[in-house]
Amino acid sequence: MKAYEEIGRKIQKAREEAGLSQGDLAKKLGCTQASLSNYELGKRRLYLADLQRIGQLLGKPITYFLEDSEDDGPLYNDLDRIFKDQYMKEIILALRELKPVQRKSVLDYILWQKSGGKG
């Protein structure tokens, strides 16, 4: 099963366990029912911040949606720790609002900082 499909299946399961319809959850998320349906079917990618918000609304940690996925790497195993770090959380949430070229600039800056600021 593809990672997005597995995540979508888990969103649907958690939504149903919470007793919410797609329309109910979509309204709480501020998206359309069709968008939520695409998330649940694995046809549309979710940002981690969006997945965290879904988890908050459904009472599930973000790792609930990501564990045991075939395509997930080590980063996903540490998501709870990452989101508990206030700076990491703020960085990820801020990145959502940037254009791709701006995200690339942020990544370049992080890599520059990681290298000791040389070059």
Number of C-alpha atoms within 10 A of each C-alpha: 9 11 18 21 19 20 25 24 17 16 24 20 13 20 21 13 11 13 12 14 13 18 15 13 20 18 13 12 15 8 12 16 17 12 14 23 18 16 21 23 17 18 14 14 16 16 12 16 18 15 20 20 17 22 19 12 15 18 13 15 16 21 16 14 23 21 15 14 16 11 10 12 11 7 8 17 14 11 17 14 11 15 17 10 11 9 11 13 16 12 11 15 15 12 16 14 10 12 9 11 9 12 15 12 11 15 12 12 13 13 12 13 11 10 10 9 10 7 5
